Amino acid sequence: MTEHTAYIGLGSNLGDKNGNLQNAISEMRVLAGVGLVESSSFYETKPLGGTDQPFFLNAVAKIKTMLPHRALLEDLQEIERAMGRQRDERWGPRTIDLDLLLYDNQIVDEPDLKIPHPQMHLRSFVLKGMCELVGDVVHPQIGCTMRELAGRLNGSDFFIDPERSQLISIAGNIGIGKTTLAAGLAERLNATFISEKYDDNPFLPQVYAGKTELALDSELFFLSSSASQLRGDGLFTPYRYVSDYVFDKALIYASNWLNESDLEVYRKHYEAVNEGVAVPVLVIYLHDTVQNCLDRIYERNRPYEQRIEPSFLEHLARGYDTLYTDYTVCPVIRLAPEQCWDAGQVDQIAEEIKYYLAEVGE
């Protein structure tokens, strides 16, 4: 018989949570057909979905088993029942929860069993335990290691919500290739493409030409058009959208162009519209050297962009890096431009993105 490696997610938020996890691990150790059982540390976690209930204690266990995946699932469910698990509501409180996360590198798609666990890549409390045990294990559908997937979450936990507009936003410096990637992804994901009204801004060429007194008008134009394009009540659920910019970058640009008094005026406008803007479910952050961005800017030859100085792009790069260092709004996938140049690469990225989105009718 073949020995298999499986990973089990454990969670408890009722009663003696530490004892519940310890008991579940002990019960797995004595299952027929199960050998080695190794556990991660225990981690305290906020409940998903903002529900009013006690914090969870979570862990991940690695097991060696001769059991087929279906028999293993049934044994895990029997442990849950014996420990008083009630399945009354989604994400509700429970004495013990045992999720079959991975089973070798197999992909199982059955009505009551999906392996890998469909949202394990969105759970820091799962990925943290996986990384403690074996961070180099590759997710068999997404094709990334547990460590790479964890790095996209910045320690936060997310879930796929079909009640939200499925907005993917592409972020990055000027000249990095945001529009090309966004258009390609929109086509492949059957999504609406939202492009920043860069060439429609009547003030921008003059600002680049040195008329800094028009900088506030230019930034307010972008703010108004972006807030209109990304209005939460205008992006309908559960349809998909891909934008070639992130709304969060507005303050990065404004802080570069505006003096202190104009920036204060701008902030008031920003705060007035920010709450009405849709929050992305995923950000793709493109990053590259300032010199490479400059080379692309010169190559595409927009006349008013030819005055852009390296120091300006360096400011933007620092702003983006700061924004995404501790970003907890949604997962962030970081890519270099050379990872999305050709059609095959964009195809692969589009397929990967689907695991972060709610399903929609094609």
Backbone hydrogen bonds, N-H to C=O, Kabsch-Sander energy under -0.5 kcal/mol:
donor,donor_aa,acceptor,acceptor_aa,energy
4,H,65,T,-3.4
6,A,4,H,-0.5
6,A,63,I,-2.3
7,Y,102,L,-2.2
8,I,61,A,-3.0
9,G,99,D,-3.0
10,L,59,A,-3.0
11,G,97,D,-1.5
12,S,57,L,-1.6
13,N,94,R,-2.5
14,L,94,R,-0.7
17,K,15,G,-1.5
20,N,16,D,-2.8
21,L,17,K,-2.1
22,Q,18,N,-2.3
23,N,19,G,-2.8
24,A,20,N,-2.3
25,I,21,L,-2.3
26,S,22,Q,-2.2
27,E,23,N,-2.5
28,M,24,A,-2.0
29,R,25,I,-1.8
30,V,26,S,-0.9
31,L,28,M,-1.3
34,V,31,L,-1.7
35,G,64,K,-3.6
38,E,62,K,-3.0
40,S,60,V,-2.7
43,Y,58,N,-3.0
45,T,56,F,-2.5
50,G,47,P,-0.8
51,T,48,L,-0.9
53,Q,51,T,-1.3
56,F,45,T,-3.1
57,L,12,S,-2.4
58,N,43,Y,-3.1
59,A,10,L,-1.9
61,A,8,I,-2.9
62,K,38,E,-3.4
63,I,6,A,-2.9
64,K,36,L,-2.0
65,T,4,H,-2.7
66,M,33,G,-3.2
67,L,33,G,-0.6
72,L,68,P,-2.4
73,L,69,H,-2.3
74,E,70,R,-2.1
75,D,71,A,-2.1
76,L,72,L,-2.4
77,Q,73,L,-2.5
78,E,74,E,-1.8
79,I,75,D,-1.9
80,E,76,L,-2.1
81,R,77,Q,-2.4
82,A,78,E,-2.5
83,M,79,I,-1.5
84,G,81,R,-1.7
85,R,80,E,-2.7
88,D,86,Q,-0.7
92,G,89,E,-1.7
97,D,11,G,-1.7
99,D,9,G,-2.7
99,D,97,D,-0.5
101,L,7,Y,-2.5
101,L,99,D,-1.0
102,L,7,Y,-1.2
104,D,5,T,-3.6
106,Q,103,Y,-2.2
108,V,106,Q,-0.5
108,V,115,I,-2.8
110,E,113,L,-2.8
113,L,110,E,-1.2
115,I,108,V,-2.2
117,H,101,L,-1.7
120,M,117,H,-1.7
122,L,119,Q,-1.7
123,R,120,M,-1.4
124,S,122,L,-0.7
124,S,156,S,-0.6
126,V,123,R,-0.5
127,L,123,R,-2.6
128,K,124,S,-3.0
129,G,125,F,-0.8
130,M,126,V,-2.5
131,C,127,L,-2.9
132,E,128,K,-1.7
133,L,129,G,-1.6
134,V,130,M,-3.7
135,G,131,C,-0.8
137,V,134,V,-1.2
139,H,144,C,-3.3
143,G,139,H,-2.5
146,M,137,V,-1.8
147,R,135,G,-2.0
149,L,145,T,-2.5
150,A,146,M,-2.4
151,G,147,R,-1.8
152,R,148,E,-0.6
152,R,149,L,-1.0
153,L,150,A,-1.7
154,N,150,A,-0.6
155,G,150,A,-0.6
156,S,153,L,-2.1
158,F,122,L,-3.0
161,D,159,F,-0.5
164,R,161,D,-1.8
166,Q,239,Y,-1.9
167,L,165,S,-1.7
168,I,166,Q,-0.5
168,I,241,Y,-2.9
169,S,167,L,-0.5
169,S,282,L,-2.2
170,I,243,S,-2.3
171,A,169,S,-0.5
171,A,284,I,-3.1
176,I,173,N,-1.3
181,L,177,G,-1.9
182,A,178,K,-2.9
183,A,179,T,-2.5
184,G,180,T,-1.9
185,L,181,L,-2.7
186,A,182,A,-2.5
187,E,183,A,-1.9
188,R,184,G,-1.9
189,L,185,L,-2.4
190,N,187,E,-0.8
191,A,186,A,-2.8
192,T,240,R,-2.4
194,I,242,V,-3.0
195,S,193,F,-0.6
198,Y,196,E,-2.6
201,N,197,K,-0.6
201,N,198,Y,-0.9
207,V,203,F,-2.1
208,Y,204,L,-2.6
209,A,205,P,-1.4
210,G,207,V,-1.6
211,K,206,Q,-2.5
212,T,210,G,-2.0
214,L,211,K,-2.0
215,A,212,T,-1.7
218,S,214,L,-2.3
219,E,215,A,-2.7
220,L,216,L,-2.5
221,F,217,D,-1.9
222,F,218,S,-2.0
223,L,219,E,-2.5
224,S,220,L,-2.6
225,S,221,F,-2.6
226,S,222,F,-2.7
227,A,223,L,-2.4
228,S,224,S,-1.8
229,Q,225,S,-2.4
230,L,226,S,-2.4
231,R,228,S,-0.8
232,G,276,G,-3.5
234,G,231,R,-1.7
235,L,231,R,-1.0
236,F,234,G,-0.8
239,Y,236,F,-0.8
241,Y,166,Q,-2.4
242,V,192,T,-2.7
243,S,168,I,-2.4
244,D,194,I,-2.0
249,K,246,V,-1.4
250,A,247,F,-2.0
251,L,248,D,-0.7
253,Y,249,K,-2.0
254,A,250,A,-2.5
255,S,251,L,-2.1
256,N,252,I,-0.7
256,N,253,Y,-0.8
257,W,253,Y,-2.0
258,L,254,A,-2.6
263,L,259,N,-2.7
264,E,260,E,-1.6
265,V,261,S,-1.6
266,Y,262,D,-2.6
267,R,263,L,-2.5
268,K,264,E,-1.4
269,H,265,V,-1.5
270,Y,266,Y,-2.7
271,E,267,R,-2.8
272,A,268,K,-1.4
273,V,269,H,-1.2
273,V,270,Y,-0.7
274,N,270,Y,-2.1
275,E,271,E,-0.6
276,G,273,V,-1.0
277,V,274,N,-1.7
278,A,230,L,-3.2
281,V,167,L,-2.5
282,L,167,L,-1.2
283,V,331,P,-2.1
284,I,169,S,-2.6
285,Y,283,V,-0.6
285,Y,333,I,-2.7
286,L,171,A,-2.8
286,L,284,I,-0.7
287,H,335,L,-2.0
293,C,289,T,-1.8
294,L,290,V,-2.6
295,D,291,Q,-2.5
296,R,292,N,-1.8
297,I,293,C,-2.3
298,Y,294,L,-2.6
299,E,295,D,-1.9
300,R,296,R,-2.4
301,N,297,I,-1.3
302,R,297,I,-0.6
305,E,302,R,-1.5
306,Q,302,R,-0.7
306,Q,303,P,-1.2
307,R,304,Y,-0.5
308,I,305,E,-2.0
312,F,309,E,-0.9
313,L,309,E,-1.4
314,E,310,P,-2.5
315,H,311,S,-1.9
316,L,312,F,-1.9
317,A,313,L,-2.8
318,R,314,E,-2.3
319,G,315,H,-2.2
320,Y,316,L,-2.7
321,D,317,A,-2.5
322,T,318,R,-2.6
323,L,319,G,-2.4
324,Y,320,Y,-2.2
325,T,321,D,-0.8
325,T,322,T,-0.6
326,D,322,T,-0.7
332,V,152,R,-2.2
333,I,283,V,-2.8
334,R,332,V,-0.6
335,L,285,Y,-2.4
339,Q,336,A,-2.3
340,C,337,P,-2.0
346,V,342,D,-1.9
347,D,343,A,-2.4
348,Q,344,G,-2.0
349,I,345,Q,-2.4
350,A,346,V,-2.5
351,E,347,D,-2.1
352,E,348,Q,-2.1
353,I,349,I,-2.6
354,K,350,A,-1.3
355,Y,352,E,-1.4
356,Y,353,I,-2.7
357,L,354,K,-1.2
